[in-house]
Amino acid sequence: MKLRNLIDSINYTELVNVENMSDEIMGISYNSKKTRPNDIFICLTGEHVDGHEYAEEAFANGASACIVERRLNLDMPQIVVDDTSEMIAQVSDLIYNSPSQKLNIIGVTGTNGKTTVTHLIQKLFEANDQQCALIGTLGHKFFSGDTYHDAKHTTPQAPELQELLYEINEKCIKNVVMEVSSHALAQHRVDYCDFNGAVFTNLTQDHLDFHITMSNYFKAKALLFENLVAGDFAVINADDEYASKFLDVISPTVSTYTYGINMPADVRAEEVKFNNDGASFVCSIKDKKYNVKLKMNGMFSVYNVLAALTTALALDMDIEKSIKTMEENGGVAGRFEVVITKPTVIVDYAHTPDGLANVLKTARDITPSDGKLICLFGCGGDRDATKRPKMGAIAEELADKVIITSDNPRSEDPQQIITDILAGLKRVNDVIVEPDRELAIKEAHKIAQPNDVVLIAGKGHEDYQILANETIHFDDREKVREIFV
């Protein structure tokens, strides 16, 4: 688009060195090293990096203009705005010609369950002969059989997101299901993204290093629902303690659906049972009852399926076909994934207190009476430290044996993270501590008997480990297959 058209479409406080507004803007960049000719460069100000310091490099790499929060002493076109972090989403939307308005986009948010729910919803669309793209923690896929394309964030930054939505539309795919993180909402990554539906899974402690309080965390998540308009729909977990708060922020013009097990809801699971093969329950939908038998296990899996089925109800999909689709699904990589048996070794992404408690309870359900439940986990560095002792206490309470190790320590001292975890335990002497994650898995192998269940939590699908300034290849599933032989 022409620079003139872009300038006419946004609010700015000042224009600097903008004489030739007929220049063509071909793309958008916020990383000077990746800036291409005719990009517009946006100077973002973050915790550690100020993009204004890299505007000159971006200009040298071919940027046509830059968007700044303050005038720079550079002979290049500058558009001065109040907040570049808010402006980047609008500019991205403009450059890619508002692709979200041409798509049916469903956003899924919550502390736990987002990845599984988005995959289930994608399956539901495809069962109804509608192609659906997926965007989330594992990357993005244009259809369920597609390989994952890498993603740096659960929800991409605004330029990458709008470019991806543009590509999805160009492929004539009209449905998109997307994980929407609290960071993405708070950092304006999904501003100007037109959601047609929103799904809430649950809200428990996580990311307080960023949000500071649960109130702020809720407010970030609630933005997804506040922005829904007439004709859109919302799906809410009625059993979650924040359910009423989410319902309160939704416009009465938005169609609202609820699901749950304990509270009255539009879609409800009754007579929930578990065995080694999975979960079963009676699903009550619009006064009709359906028997459901899942290949997935655990109460969290029941909730995830309820969220997907409620979305199917909101989309007016055939319920019996939707239930059959749920029954045929085998789960998502790194989510309660049984890697080997004898002993049973499970890898899961659980990295929050609630998430760890849920998977441990499910693991206990499949642990034989003569077997032990062994839990191996760590906590990420440079993240909410207050959850570390809580997770330690949960592991001690719900597992028979606890092994504490490193997750992604990042810039923190791994031993300090482990010390924080140990602060929540009452019987520290009973715990195995091994900071090296591979050696910790070997410790689990040494003590595990054939009837035991070993839960390795925290990293799930991740195939890397972040150690200080180094990122190494590390996949829990690969290590389990190597060690448990």
Buried (B, 14 or more C-beta within 10 A) or exposed (E): BEBBEBBEEEEBEEBBEBEEBEBEBBBBBBBBEEBEEBBBBBBBBEEEEEBBEBBBBBBEBBBBBBBBBEEBEBEBBBBBBEEBBBBBBBBBBBBBEBBBEBBBBBBBBBBBBBBBBBBBBBBBBBBBEBBBBBBBBBBBBBBBEEEBEEBEBBBBBBBBBBBBBBBBBEEEBBBBBBBBBBBBBBBBBBBBBBBBBBBBBBBBBBBBEBBEEBEBBBBBBBBBBEBBEEEBBBBBBBBBEBBEBBBEBBBEEBBBBBBBBEEEBBBBBEEEEBEEEBBBBBBBBEEEEBEBEBBBBBBBBBBBBBBBBBBBBBBEBEBEEBBBBBBEBEBBBBBBBEBBEEBBBBBBBBBBBBBBBBBBBBBBBBBEEEBBBBBBBBBBBEBBBEBBBBBBBBBBEBBBBBBBBBBBBBEBEBEEBBBBBBEBBEEBEEBBBBBEBBEBBBBBBEBBEEBBBBBBBBBBBBEEBBBEEEEEEBBBBEBBEEBBE
